[in-house]
Amino acid sequence: MGTDQETFINVSEADEDVPQEKAHIDETSDEEGGVHEKLITELTADDIFSMEFYSEQEAIKFYTNYARCHGFVSRRHNISKVKGKVVMRELVCSREGLRERKYLVRLNRIREHRPLTRCNCPAKFRVRQNKETKKWEVVGFREKHNYELTLPQFMHKIPKYRGLSEGDQAQVDSLRSRGVRTCHILGYMLAQKGGHQYLGFCKKDLYNHFDRRRRARVEDGDAFAALCYLQAKAANDPTLFAKFTLTENGALQHLFWADGGSRVDYQCFGDVLAFDATYKKNKYNRPLVIFSGLNHHGQTAVFGCAIVADETIETYKWVLEAFLEAMCQKHPNVVVTDGDLSMREAIKDVFPDTYHRLCWWHLYNNAREHVKNSQFLKDFNTAMYASFTPEKFESHWKKMTAKGEISSLEWVKTTYANKRMWAPAYLRGQFFGGIRTTSRCEGINSFINRYVSRKSSLVDFMHSFDNAVRDYRDNEVGADYESLYTEPVMKTTLNDLERHASKIFTRKMFVVDRDEIQRRRERKANRGKRTETGRERGGARGSERTPETWRERGGARGIKQRRREGGETVERHQ
């Protein structure tokens, strides 16, 4: 073994965490007459017999490092005790002895034999405590092995010398928590360390590390671990709200939680509430209910989350009641859902005065599934988005269902009966804050999907959900900064009005407001040209825009703006 590959050891120090570098050998030198140091690979049998150690662990550590430098692995073998105290310790080569014959001749084996490693190697190292000096002296040492020792380029493959250091564990755990796949983590660490021989662990070690971490989190049960996770969060967030129920067998049935930030956001932006329960990305295939809305920047705001056992009316009633309890009994003005019948009945009972709107995205997908007619789908899309009057809507619906046997389809009849829950002609006067669909909930689902799989535990899922919420809130902070500390460029000729709007609206809502003003001015100008020329140029295609349409496009009216000034939160009604 070359000098550049050698390690050193100092057996006079007892620090077990740091590899020691040199061995002190007590010899009389002609020139110095004292102690000199040798590389561990230079030690002879006489040198080792002359060594003394201050403790048993110091002796064990010496021989472990000696073995590593010489290309083999040591293991503990025999001990002797006097009155329960160890006075002799013997270490041997890991290849000492032979595998018992009964393990070699078994006929009912399922797995292949492990490779043979025992070859009755005679190498050993024995120390005994001196009764007088209390030091540990070397009383036995056999240097020779009966096999070829491992070459330096293969030492990193020996299992005993592999493993993740504390620093490596912290780094890979951090990457894992952000959804980085194990194979990509390994590639990153390889590039950082400079190759497999410098990595210190292999792919199998990394997978085993993550498996141990996962098992440790759910050692007392997945549900118990999830509740402990929420309890730990509550220690740092006293305003966190959580509620759960158990089955008759003591298993977790339903769980709802909302942290302090979500509860504050709902008080500010909870006029319109969207929730969806179609996501089941967990190993128990349980529905996840996400409550969300829009903040003053038109961004997703998460109000709470629930994991439930089923999708019955009773379950949804429990979830909505838990949500109300967390939100100080504040009812939303509007609820947007995917149209689930159980959810609809629960909303009627718990939110009797709340306007219930159906998600347009789910509605159109259901139309595609139940009606195989492209012209109907095109007309239905127009019915969902055009700002018809009730009379125009009825006329349009009559025409689109008059073709073929469409009007007799059960889904078409049910959808028409629920027209006041989705048709803009019957939604006039309601404020929806730009929310037409439950896509915000689905966007959260998509975000979480980066970090979890069907095999993920509840704790993994909750941790990933918190990551998603944290990222959404950071987006809000970024938008707050832009609104408070930057100035937009004025684009209209109404400079005073535009500048005033830029100071009272958030940047996103200001842009929406300004663009609406520009469109209205352009339409007014075009109407003037039509009066002069007898025709309209460049007018908006389709039906007229109404104040209701403006509000659905994300207008800022009625939305509460939070501005952080001097460390305080100020709420303003626009």
C-alpha positions, 0 to 999 in steps of 0.5 A, spaced: 500 500 500 502 506 497 504 512 502 499 516 499 493 511 501 495 510 508 492 513 514 495 514 521 493 513 528 495 516 535 493 511 540 495 515 546 489 519 544 482 517 546 478 521 541 474 516 537 470 520 532 476 523 528 481 518 525 488 518 528 494 519 524 500 516 528 502 510 533 507 512 538 512 507 539 516 507 546 523 505 543 530 508 545 533 512 540 541 513 540 540 520 538 534 522 541 533 517 547 525 518 547 519 516 543 518 516 535 512 515 531 511 510 525 506 509 520 501 504 521 503 500 515 510 500 518 509 497 525 512 490 526 510 485 530 515 487 536 512 494 535 505 492 536 507 487 542 510 493 546 504 498 545 500 499 551 493 503 551 489 507 556 482 503 555 479 497 551 476 501 546 482 505 544 485 498 543 479 496 539 480 502 535 487 501 533 486 494 531 480 496 527 484 502 523 490 497 523 486 492 519 483 497 514 490 500 512 492 493 511 486 490 507 482 486 511 476 487 516 477 485 524 471 483 528 470 482 536 471 475 538 473 472 545 473 476 552 474 474 559 471 478 565 473 478 572 467 480 577 463 482 571 468 487 568 472 485 562 479 484 563 481 481 556 479 482 549 481 478 543 479 481 536 480 476 529 480 477 522 473 477 519 474 471 515 476 467 521 473 460 522 468 456 517 461 457 515 457 451 519 455 445 514 448 445 516 447 452 512 451 449 506 447 442 505 440 445 506 435 443 501 429 447 502 433 454 501 429 459 497 434 464 496 441 463 493 447 462 498 451 468 500 458 468 498 463 464 502 467 469 506 470 464 512 477 461 511 479 459 518 484 465 517 489 465 523 490 473 524 488 475 531 490 481 536 489 480 544 490 485 549 489 484 557 488 489 562 495 490 567 492 489 574 497 494 577 498 500 571 490 499 569 493 499 562 491 495 556 497 491 554 498 487 547 499 479 549 497 476 543 498 478 536 498 474 529 500 478 523 499 473 517 493 471 513 491 465 509 488 469 503 490 475 499 488 481 502 484 487 499 487 492 494 486 499 496 482 500 490 477 495 492 477 498 500 470 502 498 466 496 497 467 493 503 461 493 507 464 495 514 467 501 511 461 504 507 456 508 510 453 515 510 457 520 515 452 525 519 454 531 513 452 526 508 445 524 511 443 531 512 445 533 505 441 527 502 435 528 507 434 535 505 434 533 497 429 528 499 425 532 502 424 537 496 422 531 492 429 529 489 429 522 486 434 517 490 438 515 483 438 523 482 441 524 489 446 519 488 448 522 482 449 529 485 453 526 491 458 522 486 459 529 482 460 532 489 465 527 491 469 526 485 467 518 484 465 512 487 471 511 491 471 517 494 463 517 496 464 512 502 457 509 500 454 505 495 447 506 492 444 500 496 446 504 502 443 510 500 436 506 499 437 503 506 438 509 509 431 512 506 428 506 508 430 506 515 428 513 516 421 512 513 420 506 518 423 510 524 417 515 522 412 510 522 415 506 528 408 506 532 404 506 526 402 511 520 396 514 523 400 515 530 406 518 526 401 523 523 398 526 529 405 526 532 407 530 526 401 535 527 403 536 535 410 538 533 407 543 528 403 546 534 409 547 538 411 552 533 404 554 531 400 555 537 394 557 532 394 550 528 387 547 528 387 539 528 381 535 529 380 527 528 376 521 529 377 514 530 374 508 528 371 503 533 377 499 532 382 505 534 384 506 527 384 513 524 378 515 520 378 522 518 383 528 519 382 535 518 388 540 519 389 548 518 395 552 520 395 559 523 397 562 516 391 558 513 386 561 518 388 568 517 388 567 510 381 565 510 379 571 514 382 575 509 380 572 502 374 566 504 369 570 501 369 564 495 371 557 497 373 552 492 374 545 494 375 538 491 376 531 493 378 527 487 385 526 489 387 520 492 395 519 491 396 515 498 397 508 499 391 508 503 387 510 497 383 515 501 380 522 498 384 528 500 379 534 501 383 541 499 380 548 501 383 553 497 381 560 494 385 566 491 389 572 495 389 579 493 394 578 488 390 572 484 394 567 487 392 560 490 391 561 498 390 554 501 385 554 507 385 547 510 386 540 508 382 533 510 384 526 509 377 522 510 375 515 509 370 515 504 366 520 500 359 520 504 354 525 506 356 524 513 363 525 512 363 531 508 358 534 513 364 532 518 369 535 514 365 542 513 363 542 520 371 542 522 372 547 517 367 552 520 370 550 527 377 552 525 375 558 521 371 561 527 364 560 524 365 564 518 361 562 512 363 563 505 359 567 500 360 562 495 363 555 494 365 552 488 366 544 487 366 539 482 359 537 483 359 531 487 352 529 490 354 527 497 358 534 497 352 538 495 348 535 500 353 536 505 353 544 503 346 545 503 346 542 511 352 546 513 352 552 509 345 553 508 346 561 505 352 559 501 351 560 493 354 553 490 357 554 484 359 548 479 366 547 477 366 549 469 372 544 468 369 538 471 362 540 468 365 540 461 369 533 462 362 530 464 359 533 458 364 530 453 363 523 457 356 523 457 354 526 450 358 524 444 356 530 439 361 535 437 356 540 435 353 540 442 360 540 446 361 546 442 354 550 444 355 547 451 362 551 451 358 557 449 353 556 454 358 556 460 362 562 458 358 567 454 354 572 458 347 571 456 341 574 459 336 568 461 332 569 455 338 568 450 340 562 454 334 559 454 333 560 447 340 558 446 339 551 450 333 550 446 337 550 439 343 546 442 338 540 445 333 540 439 338 536 434 337 528 435 335 525 441 340 530 446 334 533 450 332 526 452 339 524 455 338 524 463 345 528 464 342 533 459 336 534 463 340 534 470 345 539 467 339 543 465 335 543 472 342 545 475 343 551 470 343 556 476 349 553 479 353 554 473 350 558 467 353 565 467 346 568 465 343 566 472 350 568 476 349 575 475 350 579 482 354 574 485 361 575 486 366 569 485 373 573 485 375 570 479 374 562 481 370 558 476 373 552 477 377 547 482 383 548 478 387 551 484 385 545 488 388 540 482 394 545 482 396 543 489 395 536 487 399 536 481 405 540 486 404 535 491 405 529 486 412 531 485 414 529 492 409 523 493 407 516 490 402 511 491 407 508 497 407 514 501 405 514 508 401 519 511 407 523 514 410 523 507 404 526 504 403 531 510 410 534 509 409 534 502 403 538 503 406 543 507 412 544 502 407 546 497 403 551 502 410 554 504 412 555 496 405 558 495 406 563 501 413 565 498 409 567 492 405 571 496 411 575 499 414 576 492 408 579 490 407 583 496 414 586 495 413 588 488 406 591 489 409 595 495 416 597 493 416 598 485 412 602 481 408 600 474 409 604 468 403 608 466 400 606 459 393 610 459 392 617 458 388 617 464 395 618 468 392 621 475 386 615 475 391 610 473 397 612 478 391 612 484 389 605 482 396 603 482 397 605 489 391 602 492 391 596 488 396 590 488 400 590 482 396 584 479 389 587 480 392 594 478 394 591 471 387 587 471 383 594 472 388 598 467 387 593 462 379 593 463 379 601 462 383 600 456 378 595 453 372 599 455 375 606 452 377 602 445 370 599 445 367 606 446 371 609 440 369 603 436 362 605 437 363 612 435 367 610 429 361 605 427 356 611 428 360 615 423 361 609 418 355 605 419 359 599 422 364 597 428 371 596 427 375 592 432 369 590 437 370 585 441 367 578 438 361 575 442 357 578 447 357 584 451 362 584 457 358 586 464 360 588 471 359 580 473 364 578 467 369 583 469 369 580 476 370 573 474 376 575 470 379 577 477 377 584 478 380 587 485 373 590 487 371 586 494 378 583 495 381 585 501 388 587 500 393 586 506 399 590 506 405 589 511 407 596 514 411 596 520 411 589 522 403 590 522 398 587 517 393 592 514 387 590 511 383 594 506 377 593 502 377 595 495 
